[in-house]
Amino acid sequence: MWHYNDKIFQNQLFFRHSLTERYQLVENIRTAKQLTPTLLIHFFNILIGALINWAFYMQIFGNKAKSPSSIFYYGLLDALFYCTIACTNFAIELTMILLVENNF
């Protein structure tokens, strides 16, 4: 979407549009530029988190559950893991808000 809007913006047909259409196009480009890093970081945060969670699960259980203590241990690690993901998601949003405040 960002490239599509930027292509329209650079095209000379852009100046035939009304002021509100041009303003909307500029806002779309700005929004896409702001959201692209955030969405990519969230994607990689969740992807890496899922891979780590899967590795813990395979390390603890292998193919089957061994004992109730291993189930509790995995549940505890899982809860701590999701708290870590929540904290990193908050940090991502906070840095993006501060970045937008400083740039605009």
Order of alpha helices (4+ residues) and beta strands (2+ residues): alpha-alpha-alpha
